[in-house]
Amino acid sequence: MEADKKRLDKPEWLKKKVFLNNQNIARVNNLILDLNLHTVCQNAKCPNIFECFSNKTATFLLLGNICSRNCAFCSVESGKPMAADENEPHNIASAVAALELKYIVLTSVTRDDLADGGAGQFAKTLRQIKALMPEAKVECLIPDFKNETKNLEILLREDLDVLNHNIETVKENYTGIRNGADYQKSLKILDSSKLIKPDVITKSGFMLGLGEKIEEIYGLLKDLKSVNCDIVTIGQYLCPGKNNLAVQKYYSPEEFAELENYAKNMGFKYVVSGVFVRSSYLAAAAFKSSGN
């Protein structure tokens, strides 16, 4: 799985045609620049960025754009993170109000340098958004907060609608791909969230194309079900750069459909599986379709 392994040719189904509203794209870009904000859409080189910006949506990236870890599949810069911006919660809330968003996804880089792993910044931002837009729904796509339950509690004390923590890949892939992360501890985050806040919707996502076997995928879904995860997203890994892991397999739309049916039959509240699916892509629709 070395990064310089021969790259696979991209299949025909990876071509995506979308109708864009360039005025909205410019508006979102300018707002992000003016308020000194970051988005995972830009930093993770998401293939859906122009579609989402065109619809005046974005996934806000808290606590800067430099991560304290270095996952082999991720394009976010790794290094010494910047100091937390005290104005960031207010600025994100201002952006949400300006765009008149009804459903907001917040995420962050991993911040192992912070005592609470960044949980406090999530909580502050959530409070600011709810103060300006009480009816808005907020989903937090969190890192592991240093695997401390007390840090998770900081966020779950707030008026949070969806707690999202991505498992990312099968257990067998963690060594060498998710250095610093722990498969069982990620499952525990989802499990603990339900224990701390029983009414919160929990969500997790993972990628295909990193060398996993079908039995390992089934095992991952079984594990997510065992911790009462409500929503599952499954997408294709697309190598973001030459220094990242090469794609081991491009799954066909038919294979994604089969996995979606398999997961739905397991009893998850909502499953979306497809080539361009990402954890925060069309998140509002996933929330509504899960019965909320």
Secondary structure as the mmCIF struct_conf table of DSSP 4:
data_model
#
loop_
_struct_conf.conf_type_id
_struct_conf.id
_struct_conf.beg_label_comp_id
_struct_conf.beg_label_asym_id
_struct_conf.beg_label_seq_id
_struct_conf.end_label_comp_id
_struct_conf.end_label_asym_id
_struct_conf.end_label_seq_id
TURN_TY1_P TURN_TY1_P1 ALA A 3 ASP A 4
BEND BEND1 LYS A 5 LYS A 5
HELX_LH_PP_P HELX_LH_PP_P1 LYS A 6 PRO A 11
HELX_RH_3T_P HELX_RH_3T_P1 GLU A 12 LEU A 14
HELX_RH_AL_P HELX_RH_AL_P1 ASN A 22 ASP A 34
TURN_TY1_P TURN_TY1_P2 LEU A 35 ASN A 36
STRN STRN1 THR A 39 THR A 39
HELX_RH_AL_P HELX_RH_AL_P2 VAL A 40 ASN A 43
TURN_TY1_P TURN_TY1_P3 ALA A 44 LYS A 45
TURN_TY1_P TURN_TY1_P4 PRO A 47 ASN A 48
HELX_RH_AL_P HELX_RH_AL_P3 ILE A 49 SER A 54
TURN_TY1_P TURN_TY1_P5 ASN A 55 LYS A 56
STRN STRN2 THR A 59 LEU A 62
BEND BEND2 LEU A 63 LEU A 63
BEND BEND3 ASN A 65 ASN A 65
STRN STRN3 ILE A 66 CYS A 67
BEND BEND4 SER A 68 ARG A 69
TURN_TY1_P TURN_TY1_P6 ALA A 72 PHE A 73
BEND BEND5 VAL A 76 VAL A 76
STRN STRN4 GLU A 77 SER A 78
BEND BEND6 GLY A 79 LYS A 80
HELX_LH_PP_P HELX_LH_PP_P2 PRO A 81 ALA A 84
TURN_TY1_P TURN_TY1_P7 GLU A 86 ASN A 87
HELX_RH_AL_P HELX_RH_AL_P4 GLU A 88 LEU A 99
TURN_TY1_P TURN_TY1_P8 GLU A 100 GLU A 100
BEND BEND7 LYS A 102 LYS A 102
STRN STRN5 TYR A 103 SER A 108
TURN_TY1_P TURN_TY1_P9 ASP A 112 ASP A 113
BEND BEND8 LEU A 114 LEU A 114
TURN_TY1_P TURN_TY1_P10 ALA A 115 GLY A 118
HELX_RH_AL_P HELX_RH_AL_P5 ALA A 119 LEU A 132
TURN_TY1_P TURN_TY1_P11 PRO A 134 GLU A 135
STRN STRN6 LYS A 137 LEU A 141
HELX_RH_3T_P HELX_RH_3T_P2 PHE A 145 ASN A 147
HELX_RH_AL_P HELX_RH_AL_P6 THR A 149 LEU A 156
TURN_TY1_P TURN_TY1_P12 ARG A 157 ARG A 157
BEND BEND9 GLU A 158 GLU A 158
BEND BEND10 ASP A 161 ASP A 161
STRN STRN7 VAL A 162 ASN A 164
STRN STRN8 GLU A 168 GLU A 168
BEND BEND11 THR A 169 THR A 169
HELX_RH_3T_P HELX_RH_3T_P3 LYS A 171 ASN A 173
HELX_RH_AL_P HELX_RH_AL_P7 TYR A 174 ILE A 177
BEND BEND12 ARG A 178 ARG A 178
TURN_TY1_P TURN_TY1_P13 ASN A 179 GLY A 180
HELX_RH_AL_P HELX_RH_AL_P8 TYR A 183 ILE A 196
TURN_TY1_P TURN_TY1_P14 PRO A 198 ASP A 199
BEND BEND13 VAL A 200 VAL A 200
STRN STRN9 ILE A 201 LEU A 208
BEND BEND14 LEU A 210 GLY A 211
HELX_RH_AL_P HELX_RH_AL_P9 ILE A 214 SER A 226
TURN_TY1_P TURN_TY1_P15 VAL A 227 ASN A 228
STRN STRN10 ILE A 231 GLN A 236
BEND BEND15 GLY A 241 GLY A 241
TURN_TY1_P TURN_TY1_P16 LYS A 242 ASN A 243
BEND BEND16 ASN A 244 ASN A 244
HELX_LH_PP_P HELX_LH_PP_P3 LEU A 245 VAL A 247
BEND BEND17 GLN A 248 GLN A 248
HELX_LH_PP_P HELX_LH_PP_P4 TYR A 250 SER A 252
HELX_RH_AL_P HELX_RH_AL_P10 PRO A 253 ASN A 265
TURN_TY1_P TURN_TY1_P17 MET A 266 GLY A 267
BEND BEND18 LYS A 269 LYS A 269
STRN STRN11 TYR A 270 GLY A 274
TURN_TY1_P TURN_TY1_P18 VAL A 275 PHE A 276
TURN_TY1_P TURN_TY1_P19 SER A 279 LEU A 282
HELX_RH_AL_P HELX_RH_AL_P11 ALA A 283 SER A 289
TURN_TY1_P TURN_TY1_P20 SER A 290 GLY A 291
#
